[in-house]
Amino acid sequence: MTTDRGATPRSDRAVIAFLAFIGILMAFGIDAALPAFDELRTDFDLNARGVSPAITGTLYFAGMAIGQLMCGVLADRFGRRSVLAAGLVLYGLGAVASAAAPSLELLLVARFVWGLGASAPSVLRFAIARDLYEGDRMARVVATFTAVFLIGPIFVPFVGEAILLVGSWRTVFLVGVLLAVVAFVWTLRFGETMAV
């Protein structure tokens, strides 16, 4: 068992599950969209524009890259939980805006915002592990949740494809909102991990 600020006991399994989930959430934003590229190409007439649907992933990655520059500093100042929660709210807003985007331009802006939100779990899963563990134990926990996370890029595109059997690319993006809500509630229950 480990505790945050001596108050919240957590098992190693609970910590690994939480950190793996927020890692997969981060990957969902890009990997679940891959099967939807054909629908995006058609809906936004990308062939006529000479634009690849991969640009939606590029903007997502750009948002993640820029967001990572800020998340670590903010989390050291304001705490892990508040910054992660704020990132998940941004993640959800970006996913909603992406699903509702009426034009390619608005979709690209929304995907960038979605990526900004995804930067919080990207950075903070390692910071949280470092807060709770040290030495060999930290290495084991990080290796385990990273191994689980690496399943995401293999599994998530199949999830996206399954969603497309019953809905459109917009439905795929809305599932990202649902995952963000789950992660947000879990984050609040997980508690703060940074020492005072």
Secondary structure, 3 states (H helix, E strand, C coil): CEEECCCEEECHHHHHHHHHHHHHHHHHHHHCCHHHHHHHHHHCCHHHHCCCCCHHHHHHHHHHHHHHHHHHHHHHHHCHHHHHHHHHHHHHHHHHHHHHCCCHHHHHHHHHHHHHHHHHHHHHHHHHHHHHCCHHHHHHHHHHHHHHHHHHHHHHHHHHHHHHHHCCHHHHHHHHHHHHHHHHHHHHHHCCCCCC
